């Protein structure tokens, strides 16, 4: 199965959101750590393979959003950057339609063996996995790219807003990704 980069545009953000979902279910503020078992056993990963759970955790870690909780064996916690991203997305986890959409996407990524796809490997090489939607503030300064926005690239400071439009020509939400250093 082949997929283009644009077809997988939201994959990294979906994986990150799936990990952040576990924090929302454990603690609305995201200040508590979550066990790895708690992440893998979360509803959002119910139909997913262990490989996609691992890929989600790796993506969140590479994006700088999670780290090991030194005070609790086998647990992860949100970094400061992870907390900023979490606060941007946590309300989505209490919307049943959005949670079902995300769960379905995770299942699809699991079935397509996402981590083995050439186009996804290419995405991972260029982007750490940290994303924000148009109209949202960026959680960290850097170069932000919109693959669906005709390859736009912007240098933004922390807290600056990503520009409109919010949707691409196909009506899909425009995601901006932080470029890997």
N, C-alpha and C positions, 0 to 999 in steps of 0.2 A: 504494500500500500504506500503510495507516495502522496505527500501533502506539500503544498507550497508554504513559503514563509508567511504569506498573508493569511492562508487558511489556518495557520497555527498562531496568529498574532496574539491572541489572548491567553495562550497556554501557560506561559510563565505566571501571569497575574492570577489565573485560575488556580494554579498549584499553590501559590502564596496564600491566596484567600482561603483555600481549603485548610491549610495549617492554621491560619489566624482564626478560623471558625472554632477550633478546639479551645482557644483562649476565651472566646466570647461565651462559649457554653460553660466554661469553668468559672469565669469571673468577668462580669460586664466591663470592668475597668481595664482588664488586661494586665493587672499588676501581679497576679499569682502565676507561679510556674505550672507547667503541665507535663505529665509524664509522657514519654514516647509511646507507651502503651495507650494512654488516653488519646493521643493524636491518631494512632492507627485504628483505634476502636471507635472513633467518632462516626456519627451517622453519615457524614459527607463522604467517608471512605468505605462505606458499607459494601459496595460492589467492586471495590478497587483491588487490584493485585498489590502484594507487598512492594513490588518494584515501583509502582506509581506513588505509593506512600513515601518510599525512600526518595524518589525524585522530587516530590513536593518538599520534603524536609531539606534536601540538598539545595533546592532553589531558594527557599526562605533563608537558609544559612548563607548562601553565596550573595544574596541581596543585602546581607547585614542586618536581617530582621530578628533572628533568633540566636541564642547561644546557650551553652550548657549552664544549668543552675548548679553552681558549686556547692550549695548547701543541701542539695537533694539529689541523690543518686538516680540516674535515669530520667531526669527531668530537664526540660528546656524552659527558658524564659525569653521574654521580648527584650530586645536591646532598646535604647532610647529611640533609635530610628524605627524599630519595629513597633514601638508604642505609638509613634506619630502615624505610621501607616495604618495600624489597627484602629485608631480613632477615626480615620477617614472612612473605613469600610465596615465597622462593627454593626451599624444599624441594618445593613443588608442581610445580616445573619438572622434577623428576626422577621424577615419577609419570606413567607413560605415559598412563594413563586421563585424568588431569587435563590433560595437554598436548594430547591429542587433542580433549577437550571444548573447550578454549580455541581451538584451531585451527579447529574446526567453527564456533564462535561468530563468530570473526573473518571466516570465509568468509560466514556468514549476514549479518553487518553489511555486508559488502562488496556482496553481492547486493541488499540492500534499500536501498542508497544511504543509509545511516544519517544522514550529516551533513545530508541534505536533508529529513529527516522533521521535521515541526512539533513533535512531542512531544520529540524529541531536542534540538532547538534550545531548547525550553523548559527542559529539564534542564540544558543547558550554561549558560543564563543564570543559573540559581540555584545551581549546584554547580560547584566548580573541578575536580572529578574525583578528589579524594583520598578514599578509602574504607577502611573497616576492618570486619571481621565482629564480630558480637556475641561477647563473651568475649575479644576482643583489646584490647591497650592502644592508645589513640589516639596517633599519632605527633606530633601537634601540638595545642596548646590551641585551643579554639574552640567554636562551636555545631555540634553534630552532629545530623543528621536521619536517621530511618529511614522511608523512604517506604513500605515494606511493613509497618512496625510501627505502622500506623494513624497515621502522621504524627508520631510521637514526636519531640521535640526536647530535647536536653540540652546544657548548658554543661559542658565537661570540660576539665581540665588535662592537659598532656602526660603520657603514661604511665598515666593513669587508664583503668580497664577499662570497655569498653562492656557494658551490662547484658544479661542473658538476657531473653527466650528467644533461642536461636541460630537458630531457624527460624520462619517465619511460619505462618499457618493452612494454607497450601498445601504446607508442608514444604520451602519454598525457603529457602536460607540468608539470614539477615537482614543486610543491608548497611547501614552507617551512613555517610553522606556529610558531609564538612565543607562547611558553607554558604559561599557566596562572600561576601566582605566587602562 
